[in-house]
Amino acid sequence: MMHNNSTTTQNKWNIIPVGVSDYLELVRINNIFIAMGSMLVVFYLTNYQYSMWEIFLLMVSASAILGAGNALNDYCDLTADIINR
């Protein structure tokens, strides 16, 4: 016997777990990828003056700071977002 519970339906093609997708939305992962791409462009424009390890550390640290800043911004603006909806 099959049970049809509409509250637990999931898209079978969704490969990102629900909790992870919420965190990715919170830190605005698209903005992080744009920032990382910008850092790679700067790396190429500076004629490889930095090692790949330095660029990797720059990308990881900047992504962490950017994600934390986005999450903190959402937290601080929570009451304004509730009022404006």
C-alpha positions as CSV (number, residue, x, y, z in Angstrom):
1,M,0.0,0.0,0.0
2,M,1.4,3.4,-1.0
3,H,1.0,6.4,1.2
4,N,0.8,9.8,-0.5
5,N,1.9,12.4,2.0
6,S,2.2,15.8,0.2
7,T,4.2,17.4,3.0
8,T,7.1,15.1,2.5
9,T,7.3,15.0,-1.3
10,Q,10.8,15.7,-2.7
11,N,12.1,16.2,-6.2
12,K,13.9,13.0,-7.1
13,W,16.4,15.0,-9.2
14,N,17.4,17.3,-6.3
15,I,21.0,16.2,-5.4
16,I,21.6,18.8,-2.6
17,P,20.2,17.8,0.8
18,V,17.6,20.3,2.1
19,G,19.7,21.5,5.1
20,V,22.8,22.1,2.9
21,S,20.8,24.1,0.3
22,D,19.5,26.4,3.0
23,Y,23.1,27.2,4.2
24,L,24.2,27.8,0.6
25,E,21.4,30.2,0.2
26,L,22.2,31.9,3.5
27,V,25.8,32.6,2.5
28,R,24.8,33.5,-1.1
29,I,27.0,30.9,-2.8
30,N,26.6,32.6,-6.2
31,N,28.3,35.8,-4.8
32,I,31.1,33.7,-3.4
33,F,31.8,32.1,-6.8
34,I,31.8,35.5,-8.4
35,A,34.4,36.8,-5.8
36,M,36.5,33.7,-6.3
37,G,36.5,34.2,-10.1
38,S,37.5,37.8,-9.6
39,M,40.5,36.7,-7.5
40,L,41.5,34.3,-10.3
41,V,41.3,37.1,-12.8
42,V,43.6,39.3,-10.6
43,F,46.0,36.3,-10.3
44,Y,46.3,36.1,-14.1
45,L,46.5,39.9,-14.6
46,T,49.4,40.1,-12.1
47,N,51.5,37.8,-14.2
48,Y,51.5,35.0,-11.6
49,Q,53.3,37.0,-8.9
50,Y,51.7,34.9,-6.3
51,S,51.9,31.1,-5.8
52,M,48.8,29.0,-6.3
53,W,48.9,28.2,-2.5
54,E,48.6,31.9,-1.7
55,I,45.8,32.3,-4.2
56,F,44.0,29.3,-2.7
57,L,44.4,30.7,0.8
58,L,43.1,34.1,-0.3
59,M,40.1,32.5,-2.0
60,V,39.2,30.3,1.0
61,S,39.6,33.1,3.6
62,A,37.8,35.7,1.5
63,S,34.9,33.2,0.8
64,A,34.6,32.4,4.5
65,I,34.5,36.2,5.4
66,L,32.0,36.9,2.6
67,G,29.8,34.0,3.7
68,A,29.9,35.0,7.3
69,G,29.2,38.6,6.4
70,N,26.1,37.6,4.4
71,A,24.8,35.5,7.2
72,L,25.4,38.2,9.7
73,N,23.6,40.7,7.5
74,D,20.6,38.5,7.2
75,Y,20.5,38.1,11.0
76,C,20.8,41.9,11.7
77,D,18.2,42.7,9.1
78,L,15.7,40.1,10.2
79,T,13.2,42.5,11.8
80,A,13.4,44.9,8.9
81,D,12.8,42.0,6.4
82,I,9.8,40.8,8.4
83,I,8.3,44.3,8.4
84,N,8.9,44.9,4.7
85,R,7.3,41.7,3.6
